[in-house]
């Protein structure tokens, strides 16, 4: 292998794009379907769960396939 090949291989290794496999979030909120108030305090994905509105004390479900909006 030539010196030029060694240099090319070294550059290829340096320029390999790294991939992040973990995303973290600090705040998850769901809008109550009864009153529209923001419900928070979720420490995991609320999709598929049943919850009670903090404001009206009525139960609601979060669709298991609910979209997540980043804002």
C-alpha positions as CSV (number, residue, x, y, z in Angstrom):
1,X,0.0,0.0,0.0
2,X,1.4,3.4,-0.9
3,X,1.7,6.4,1.3
4,X,-1.0,8.1,-0.7
5,X,-3.4,5.2,0.0
6,X,-2.6,5.5,3.7
7,X,-3.4,9.2,3.6
8,X,-6.7,8.6,1.8
9,X,-7.7,5.9,4.2
10,X,-6.9,8.2,7.2
11,X,-9.0,11.0,5.7
12,X,-11.9,8.7,5.0
13,X,-11.9,7.5,8.7
14,X,-11.7,11.1,9.9
15,X,-14.7,12.2,7.7
16,X,-17.0,9.4,8.7
17,X,-20.3,11.0,9.8
18,X,-21.2,10.0,13.3
19,X,-24.8,9.2,14.3
20,X,-26.6,10.1,17.5
21,X,-28.9,7.4,18.7
22,X,-30.5,9.1,21.7
23,X,-32.8,12.1,22.0
24,X,-33.8,13.6,25.3
25,X,-36.6,16.0,26.1
26,X,-37.4,17.9,29.2
27,X,-41.0,18.7,28.7
28,X,-43.9,16.7,27.3
29,X,-47.4,18.3,27.1
30,X,-50.8,17.1,25.9
31,X,-53.8,19.3,25.2
32,X,-56.9,18.2,27.0
33,X,-59.6,17.3,24.3
34,X,-62.3,18.5,26.7
35,X,-61.1,22.0,27.6
36,X,-57.9,22.6,25.5
37,X,-55.8,23.2,28.6
38,X,-52.2,22.0,28.4
39,X,-51.5,19.0,30.6
40,X,-47.9,18.5,31.6
41,X,-45.8,16.4,34.0
42,X,-45.4,13.4,31.7
43,X,-42.0,11.7,32.1
44,X,-42.5,9.2,29.3
45,X,-44.4,9.1,26.0
46,X,-48.1,9.5,26.9
47,X,-49.3,8.0,23.7
48,X,-51.8,5.1,24.3
49,X,-52.5,6.2,27.9
50,X,-55.6,7.3,29.8
51,X,-55.3,10.5,31.8
52,X,-57.4,12.9,33.8
53,X,-57.6,16.6,33.0
54,X,-56.0,18.7,35.8
55,X,-58.5,21.5,35.2
56,X,-61.9,19.7,34.7
57,X,-61.1,16.3,36.2
58,X,-62.4,14.5,33.2
59,X,-60.7,11.4,31.7
60,X,-59.3,11.3,28.2
61,X,-57.2,9.0,26.0
62,X,-54.1,9.8,24.0
63,X,-54.1,8.1,20.7
64,X,-51.4,5.4,20.5
65,X,-50.3,6.9,17.2
66,X,-50.5,10.5,18.3
67,X,-48.2,12.9,16.4
68,X,-45.4,14.6,18.3
69,X,-44.8,18.3,17.4
70,X,-41.5,19.9,18.2
71,X,-41.7,23.6,18.8
